[in-house]
Amino acid sequence: KIHPQEMEKRYFDWVDNLHDWCISRQLWWGHRIPVWYGPNGEVVCVGPDDEAPTGEGWTQDSDVLDTWFSSGLWPFSTLGWPERTDSLAKFYP
């Protein structure tokens, strides 16, 4: 139930008109997207503990993540993420 009641129509009008939002940007600064493209059409997503592909013809995606994407991680990173710390478990069980 939505309170106050007179806001219900406004809320559903807003939700019904939401559109997908691209998380990447074409900027020269920001958190690089960890995806690499190979010379034969390969696509490799590199995790934090993985090595980026090396060799002739590999290129990293040139886009960066939208600032709201990375700022959403802030509360987790201040509590020790990606490690499973006591503080992280307390606030994000």
BELGICOR-V978896 format. One record per residue. N is the residue number from 1. SS is DSSP state (H for helix, E for strand, - for the rest). D_LAST is the distance of its C-alpha to the last C-alpha in Angstrom with 2 decimals. Layout:
N:SS:D_LAST  N:SS:D_LAST
This chain:
1:-:26.85  2:-:27.48  3:-:28.70  4:-:31.32  5:H:32.99  6:H:35.29  7:H:32.44  8:H:31.60  9:H:34.28  10:H:33.34  11:H:29.68  12:H:30.72  13:H:33.44  14:H:30.95  15:H:28.52  16:H:31.54  17:-:32.75  18:-:29.69  19:-:30.50  20:-:28.70  21:-:28.24  22:-:29.06  23:-:26.52  24:E:29.30  25:E:32.11  26:-:35.47  27:-:35.42  28:-:36.47  29:-:33.43  30:-:29.67  31:-:27.10  32:E:29.14  33:-:27.99  34:-:27.69  35:E:30.07  36:E:33.48  37:E:36.52  38:-:39.09  39:-:42.85  40:-:42.97  41:-:40.30  42:-:37.32  43:E:33.91  44:E:31.35  45:E:27.81  46:-:27.10  47:-:23.66  48:-:22.82  49:-:24.31  50:-:27.21  51:-:30.71  52:-:32.28  53:-:35.27  54:-:38.58  55:-:42.09  56:-:44.51  57:-:43.32  58:-:39.52  59:E:38.21  60:E:34.82  61:-:33.85  62:-:35.37  63:-:32.87  64:E:29.96  65:E:26.65  66:-:26.82  67:H:25.61  68:H:23.10  69:H:21.44  70:H:20.95  71:H:20.26  72:-:17.20  73:-:15.70  74:H:16.61  75:H:13.47  76:H:11.66  77:H:14.87  78:-:15.35  79:-:12.27  80:-:13.63  81:-:12.71  82:-:13.84  83:-:13.33  84:-:10.08  85:-:10.73  86:H:9.73  87:H:9.58  88:H:7.36  89:H:4.72  90:H:5.87  91:H:6.12  92:-:3.82  93:-:0.00
